[in-house]
Amino acid sequence: MTRFIQKKDPNENSTNNGRMIFFSKAPGQNAETEVETQKAESSQKSEFEKIANGTDDISNTKSQNEDKYSMITNIIEEEKKELSNIQNLIRKRSETLDAAKKLLREKQGLLQTHLDRKANKFTVVGEMSSKMVHDIKNPLTVIKVQVDLLKLRHSKEEDSTLLNSLERMEHAVNGITNHINDILNFIRETPTAFENNNILKILNDSIGYINKPDNVTIELPSNDLTIECDATKLQRVFTNIIANSTQALEKGGTITVQILEKDNDAIIQISDSGPGIPLEVLPKIFDPLFTTKKDGTGLGLSTCKRIIEEEHNGTIQAENNPTRFTMKIPKAQQ
């Protein structure tokens, strides 16, 4: 914008009222205008370059987007193929599994049929065995009674040959009777009759059924304990274990019985001073039909295990040093 500057001439006198007027541009006005003009031109040039260059950018961006789209499309196609392969594999596996299930059901059916036939055979064999055992036991009882009568009649005679023969006959009859009892006890399953019984009384009754040698001593406890049990079946267990101990004491020894109490359980321990049970035999002694005796059936201890664990909800175990059978039975049955 133009400025008006008033300036006096120094050569003029003071009375002269005349004035001179000079026209001049403001300092920097042209510079500012030029700067603004340059900025506008630069701005216009920059916008033009952007527009000009933008065409390439848009073109490049479009190309990049197309490349990305193509790459993503390829990835999706590959994933689809992979998914299709997995689905086919799953379908094949499923078909294989269905075939295996069908085969398993067929095998189960055949096995069940086979087991049913075996069960029927075992049932028949069991019934026949039970009948045969009874048929054999009755004559044995007659033989034993006759042997006892002969021993009484000839007990005062000095015919050692006759007495020895009667002893052997009695021993043989007792052996066969024990085998028969083992088989009967293993085959038959009678209901368990729980009643309150004294353990010491059952032990005394059990010893009465044992043919104890003179060189074997049986030490019974002085204490007693009342438990809920089937006295007849526990008597069978005690008789079997104590009889085994007497047989193990060929050179004589001592059998010790203890009655202990722990919490809600009664513990009966029967130990002997014999040579012990071989380590390779110890894990098998409760298996059915396993025996190390020449005249054993291998059914006695397996029957004991069934009576204690299955019918009385207890435990039975054997150990060495000393040879000991430990039975734990609940004092009250649930």
C-alpha positions as CSV (number, residue, x, y, z in Angstrom):
1,M,0.0,0.0,0.0
2,T,1.4,3.5,-0.9
3,R,2.5,5.8,1.8
4,F,2.5,9.6,1.8
5,I,5.6,11.2,3.4
6,Q,5.8,14.9,4.2
7,K,9.4,16.4,4.2
8,K,10.6,19.9,4.6
9,D,13.5,21.2,2.5
10,P,16.2,22.6,4.8
11,N,17.1,25.4,2.4
12,E,13.7,26.8,2.6
13,N,13.0,29.4,5.1
14,S,10.6,29.1,7.8
15,T,8.2,31.5,6.2
16,N,7.8,29.4,3.2
17,N,4.6,27.5,3.6
18,G,5.1,25.4,0.6
19,R,5.4,21.6,0.9
20,M,6.9,18.9,-1.3
21,I,5.4,15.5,-1.5
22,F,7.4,12.4,-2.3
23,F,5.8,9.1,-3.3
24,S,7.6,6.0,-2.1
25,K,6.9,2.3,-1.6
26,A,7.0,1.0,1.9
27,P,10.3,-0.8,2.7
28,G,9.9,-4.6,2.3
29,Q,6.6,-4.3,0.6
30,N,8.0,-5.7,-2.7
31,A,9.9,-8.4,-0.8
32,E,6.7,-9.6,1.1
33,T,4.8,-9.5,-2.1
34,E,7.4,-11.5,-3.9
35,V,7.6,-14.0,-1.1
36,E,3.9,-14.5,-1.1
37,T,3.9,-14.8,-4.9
38,Q,6.7,-17.4,-4.7
39,K,4.8,-19.3,-2.0
40,A,1.7,-19.3,-4.1
41,E,3.6,-20.4,-7.2
42,S,5.5,-23.1,-5.1
43,S,2.2,-24.2,-3.7
44,Q,0.6,-24.4,-7.1
45,K,3.7,-26.2,-8.4
46,S,3.6,-28.7,-5.4
47,E,-0.1,-29.4,-6.0
48,F,0.6,-30.0,-9.6
49,E,3.5,-32.3,-8.8
50,K,1.3,-34.2,-6.4
51,I,-1.3,-34.5,-9.0
52,A,1.2,-35.5,-11.6
53,N,3.0,-37.9,-9.3
54,G,-0.3,-39.1,-7.8
55,T,-1.2,-40.7,-11.0
56,D,1.8,-43.0,-10.7
57,D,1.1,-43.5,-7.0
58,I,-2.5,-44.5,-7.8
59,S,-1.2,-46.8,-10.5
60,N,1.4,-48.3,-8.2
61,T,-1.2,-48.7,-5.4
62,K,-3.6,-50.4,-7.7
63,S,-1.0,-52.8,-8.9
64,Q,0.1,-53.5,-5.4
65,N,-3.5,-54.2,-4.3
66,E,-4.0,-56.5,-7.3
67,D,-0.9,-58.4,-6.3
68,K,-2.1,-58.6,-2.7
69,Y,-5.5,-59.7,-3.8
70,S,-3.9,-62.4,-6.0
71,M,-1.7,-63.5,-3.2
72,I,-4.5,-63.7,-0.7
73,T,-6.6,-65.6,-3.3
74,N,-3.9,-68.1,-3.8
75,I,-3.5,-68.6,0.0
76,I,-7.2,-69.1,0.3
77,E,-7.2,-71.7,-2.5
78,E,-4.3,-73.5,-0.9
79,E,-6.1,-73.5,2.5
80,K,-9.2,-74.8,0.8
81,K,-7.2,-77.7,-0.8
82,E,-5.6,-78.4,2.5
83,L,-8.9,-78.4,4.3
84,S,-10.4,-80.7,1.6
85,N,-7.5,-83.1,2.1
86,I,-8.0,-83.1,5.9
87,Q,-11.7,-83.7,5.4
88,N,-11.0,-86.6,3.1
89,L,-8.5,-88.0,5.6
90,I,-11.1,-87.7,8.4
91,R,-13.7,-89.4,6.3
92,K,-11.4,-92.3,5.5
93,R,-10.4,-92.6,9.2
94,S,-14.0,-92.5,10.2
95,E,-14.8,-95.3,7.7
96,T,-11.9,-97.3,9.0
97,L,-13.1,-96.7,12.6
98,D,-16.6,-97.8,11.8
99,A,-15.3,-101.0,10.2
100,A,-13.1,-101.6,13.2
101,K,-16.1,-101.1,15.5
102,K,-18.2,-103.5,13.5
103,L,-15.4,-106.1,13.6
104,L,-15.0,-105.6,17.3
105,R,-18.8,-106.1,17.9
106,E,-18.6,-109.3,15.8
107,K,-15.6,-110.5,17.8
108,Q,-17.3,-109.6,21.1
109,G,-20.4,-111.6,20.0
110,L,-18.3,-114.7,19.1
111,L,-16.3,-114.3,22.4
112,Q,-19.5,-114.0,24.4
113,T,-20.9,-117.1,22.7
114,H,-17.7,-119.0,23.4
115,L,-17.7,-117.8,27.1
116,D,-21.4,-118.8,27.5
117,R,-20.6,-122.3,26.2
118,K,-17.5,-122.5,28.5
119,A,-19.6,-121.3,31.4
120,N,-22.2,-123.9,30.7
121,K,-19.5,-126.5,30.6
122,F,-18.0,-125.3,33.8
123,T,-21.4,-125.3,35.4
124,V,-21.9,-128.9,34.4
125,V,-18.4,-129.9,35.4
126,G,-18.9,-128.1,38.8
127,E,-22.2,-129.9,39.4
128,M,-20.7,-133.2,38.4
129,S,-17.6,-132.6,40.6
130,S,-19.7,-131.7,43.5
131,K,-21.8,-134.9,43.1
132,M,-18.7,-137.0,42.6
133,V,-17.0,-135.5,45.7
134,H,-20.1,-136.3,47.8
135,D,-20.2,-139.8,46.4
136,I,-16.5,-140.3,47.2
137,K,-16.7,-138.7,50.6
138,N,-19.4,-141.0,51.9
139,P,-17.4,-144.2,51.4
140,L,-14.3,-142.5,52.8
141,T,-16.2,-141.7,56.0
142,V,-17.1,-145.4,56.3
143,I,-13.5,-146.4,55.8
144,K,-12.3,-143.9,58.4
145,V,-14.7,-145.2,60.9
146,Q,-13.7,-148.8,60.3
147,V,-10.0,-147.9,60.6
148,D,-10.7,-146.1,64.0
149,L,-12.6,-149.2,65.2
150,L,-9.8,-151.5,64.2
151,K,-7.3,-149.3,66.0
152,L,-9.3,-149.5,69.1
153,R,-9.7,-153.2,68.9
154,H,-6.1,-153.9,68.3
155,S,-4.6,-151.1,70.2
156,K,-3.4,-153.4,73.1
157,E,-1.9,-155.9,70.7
158,E,1.8,-155.9,70.0
159,D,1.4,-156.5,66.2
160,S,3.2,-153.4,65.0
161,T,2.7,-154.3,61.4
162,L,-1.0,-154.2,61.8
163,L,-0.9,-150.9,63.7
164,N,1.4,-149.3,61.2
165,S,-0.9,-150.4,58.4
166,L,-3.9,-148.9,60.2
167,E,-1.9,-145.6,60.6
168,R,-1.1,-145.5,56.9
169,M,-4.7,-146.2,56.1
170,E,-5.9,-143.4,58.4
171,H,-3.3,-141.0,56.9
172,A,-4.4,-141.8,53.4
173,V,-8.1,-141.4,54.2
174,N,-7.4,-138.0,55.9
175,G,-5.4,-136.9,52.8
176,I,-8.2,-137.7,50.4
177,T,-10.7,-136.1,52.7
178,N,-8.7,-132.9,52.8
179,H,-8.6,-132.9,49.0
180,I,-12.3,-133.4,48.8
181,N,-12.9,-130.6,51.3
182,D,-10.7,-128.2,49.3
183,I,-12.6,-128.9,46.1
184,L,-15.9,-128.6,47.8
185,N,-15.0,-125.3,49.5
186,F,-13.7,-123.9,46.2
187,I,-16.7,-125.0,44.1
188,R,-19.6,-124.2,46.4
189,E,-20.6,-120.6,47.2
190,T,-22.9,-120.5,50.3
191,P,-24.4,-117.3,51.7
192,T,-22.3,-115.6,54.4
193,A,-24.0,-115.6,57.8
194,F,-22.7,-112.7,59.8
195,E,-22.9,-113.0,63.6
196,N,-21.0,-111.7,66.5
197,N,-18.3,-114.3,67.3
198,N,-15.2,-114.5,69.5
199,I,-12.0,-115.0,67.5
200,L,-10.4,-117.1,70.2
201,K,-13.3,-119.6,70.1
202,I,-13.0,-120.0,66.4
203,L,-9.3,-120.6,66.7
204,N,-9.8,-123.3,69.3
205,D,-12.5,-125.0,67.1
206,S,-10.1,-124.8,64.1
207,I,-7.3,-126.6,66.0
208,G,-9.6,-129.4,66.8
209,Y,-9.7,-130.3,63.1
210,I,-5.9,-130.4,62.7
211,N,-3.8,-133.5,63.0
212,K,-1.0,-131.8,64.9
213,P,2.4,-133.7,65.3
214,D,3.8,-134.0,68.8
215,N,6.8,-131.9,68.0
216,V,4.7,-128.9,66.9
217,T,3.5,-126.4,69.5
218,I,0.6,-124.0,68.9
219,E,0.6,-120.9,71.0
220,L,-2.8,-119.1,71.2
221,P,-3.2,-115.6,72.5
222,S,-4.6,-114.8,76.0
223,N,-6.7,-111.9,74.7
224,D,-9.9,-112.1,72.7
225,L,-11.9,-109.9,70.4
226,T,-15.5,-110.1,69.2
227,I,-16.2,-109.4,65.5
228,E,-19.1,-109.7,63.1
229,C,-18.2,-112.7,60.8
230,D,-19.2,-116.1,59.5
231,A,-17.6,-118.4,62.1
232,T,-17.8,-121.5,59.9
233,K,-15.9,-119.8,57.0
234,L,-13.3,-118.2,59.3
235,Q,-12.8,-121.6,60.9
236,R,-12.1,-123.0,57.4
237,V,-9.5,-120.2,56.9
238,F,-7.7,-120.7,60.2
239,T,-7.7,-124.5,59.8
240,N,-6.1,-124.3,56.4
241,I,-3.4,-121.9,57.4
242,I,-2.5,-123.6,60.6
243,A,-2.5,-127.0,58.9
244,N,-0.1,-125.6,56.2
245,S,2.2,-124.4,59.0
246,T,2.3,-127.8,60.7
247,Q,3.2,-129.4,57.4
248,A,6.0,-126.8,56.9
249,L,7.5,-127.7,60.4
250,E,8.8,-131.1,59.4
251,K,11.4,-131.0,62.1
252,G,9.1,-129.5,64.7
253,G,8.7,-126.0,65.8
254,T,6.2,-123.4,67.1
255,I,3.1,-121.8,65.6
256,T,2.1,-118.5,67.2
257,V,-1.3,-116.8,66.8
258,Q,-1.9,-113.2,67.7
259,I,-5.1,-111.2,67.9
260,L,-4.6,-107.4,67.5
261,E,-6.9,-104.5,67.1
262,K,-6.4,-101.3,65.1
263,D,-9.1,-98.7,64.6
264,N,-12.2,-100.5,63.3
265,D,-10.3,-103.7,62.2
266,A,-9.3,-106.9,63.9
267,I,-5.9,-108.3,62.9
268,I,-5.1,-112.0,63.2
269,Q,-1.5,-113.1,62.6
270,I,-0.5,-116.7,62.3
271,S,3.3,-117.2,62.2
272,D,5.6,-120.2,62.4
273,S,9.3,-121.0,63.0
274,G,9.6,-122.9,59.7
275,P,12.1,-122.3,56.8
276,G,9.8,-119.8,55.1
277,I,8.2,-119.5,51.7
278,P,10.6,-119.3,48.7
279,L,10.7,-115.8,47.3
280,E,9.8,-117.0,43.8
281,V,6.7,-118.8,45.2
282,L,5.5,-116.1,47.5
283,P,3.6,-113.9,44.9
284,K,1.7,-117.0,43.6
285,I,0.6,-118.8,46.8
286,F,-3.0,-117.4,46.6
287,D,-3.4,-118.3,42.9
288,P,-6.0,-121.1,42.2
289,L,-4.4,-124.6,41.5
290,F,-0.9,-123.4,42.4
291,T,0.8,-125.7,44.9
292,T,4.3,-126.9,45.8
293,K,3.1,-130.0,47.6
294,K,3.1,-133.4,46.0
295,D,-0.4,-134.1,47.3
296,G,-1.8,-130.6,47.3
297,T,-4.7,-129.2,45.3
298,G,-3.7,-125.6,45.2
299,L,-7.2,-124.6,46.2
300,G,-6.8,-124.0,50.0
301,L,-5.2,-120.6,50.1
302,S,-7.2,-119.3,47.1
303,T,-10.4,-120.2,49.1
304,C,-9.0,-118.4,52.1
305,K,-8.4,-115.3,50.0
306,R,-11.9,-115.4,48.7
307,I,-13.4,-115.8,52.1
308,I,-11.4,-113.0,53.7
309,E,-11.4,-110.4,50.9
310,E,-14.6,-111.0,49.0
311,E,-16.9,-112.3,51.7
312,H,-15.6,-110.4,54.8
313,N,-14.3,-107.2,53.1
314,G,-10.8,-107.7,54.6
315,T,-7.3,-108.4,53.4
316,I,-4.8,-111.3,53.7
317,Q,-1.1,-111.3,52.9
318,A,1.9,-113.5,53.5
319,E,5.5,-112.6,54.3
320,N,8.7,-114.1,55.5
321,N,11.1,-113.7,58.4
322,P,9.3,-115.1,60.2
323,T,6.7,-116.8,58.0
324,R,3.5,-115.0,58.8
325,F,0.0,-114.8,57.4
326,T,-1.8,-111.5,58.4
327,M,-5.6,-111.2,58.1
328,K,-7.3,-107.9,58.6
329,I,-11.1,-108.0,59.0
330,P,-13.6,-105.2,59.9
331,K,-15.0,-105.7,63.4
332,A,-18.4,-104.7,62.0
333,Q,-19.6,-105.5,58.5
334,Q,-21.4,-102.8,56.5
